[in-house]
């Protein structure tokens, strides 16, 4: 795979994240001693779309929420849409990552590695869900000009 300025890559292996978004655990369907052939690993390189937002949850946990804009790869079919980029929702839960990402500015080119997770929460009396990339590492590749 040729890496360009902005890329998206998803790789498979037999690990999945626990409901608490903790460390990866062995898949329930995998036989003991079976080779690992699935994973939940994502690498995003793209531009930060807006200022990261710190969110304090009712549980007492905190996270920083942000979006990265990545171009669609050549040959990506999305029906009849002429959409050329995707805005990928991301979050970071660890204190060190939250501090680092909070200093990012819109337009910065960044790299985020993590896993795709589905988070369930209560809002307006209903259970809702959100699919996002939960960052395990993140760095600035290039600062946006200006500011």
ZANUTOR-774774 format. One record per residue (C-alpha): z, y, x; residue in one letter. Coordinates in steps of 0.25 Angstrom, whole numbers, plus 5000, padded with zeros to 4 digits. Example, Ala and Ser with C-alpha at 12.3 -4.5 7.8 and 13.67 -1.06 7.14 Angstrom:
BEGIN
503149825049A 502949965055S 
//
This chain:
BEGIN
500050005000X 499650145005X 500750245004X 500350385000X 501150504998X 501650454985X 501750314981X 502450214972X 502750074976X 503449964968X 503749834975X 504249704969X 505449604974X 506549524966X 507649634966X 508049724954X 509049824952X 510349804945X 510649874932X 511549964940X 510350004949X 511149934960X 510649854971X 509449754969X 509849614964X 509149484963X 508349464950X 508949374940X 507649294938X 507449274953X 507849134958X 508849124970X 508049124983X 506749164976X 505949264984X 506049414980X 504749454974X 505149574965X 505849704968X 506049844962X 505749934973X 504950064972X 504450174982X 504050304977X 503450414985X 503150544977X 503450684973X 504750724966X 504450784953X 505650864950X 507050894955X 507950774955X 509050774944X 510450724947X 510950644934X 512450614932X 512550494923X 513650474912X 514050344920X 514350444932X 513250394940X 512250504946X 510750494949X 509650584953X 508350574944X 506950614950X 505550584948X 504450554958X 502950584955X 502050474961X 500550464960X 499950344953X 499250244962X 497750224961X 497350134951X 498650144943X 498250124928X 499050204918X 498150194906X 497350314904X 498350404910X 497850504921X 499250514926X 499250514941X 500750514945X 501950454939X 503350524939X 504350414943X 505850434938X 506850404950X 508350404951X 509350394963X 510750344961X 511350344975X 512050474979X 511350484992X 509950474985X 510350574974X 510750674984X 509450654992X 508550664980X 509250784974X 508750864985X 507250824982X 506350934977X 505150924967X 503850894975X 504550814986X 503850694990X 504850584990X 505050434992X 505950354983X 506250204984X 507050124973X 506850034961X 506350054947X 507550044937X 507750064922X 508950134919X 509550134905X 510450244899X 510950304886X 510350444881X 510350504867X 511050374862X 509950284867X 509750194878X 508650244887X 507950194900X 507350254912X 506450184923X 506550254936X 506550224951X 507950214956X 507950264971X 508550194982X 507950284993X 507250414992X 506750515002X 505850645003X 504550625009X 504050765009X 504750895003X 503950974993X 503351104998X 504151234995X 505551244990X 
//
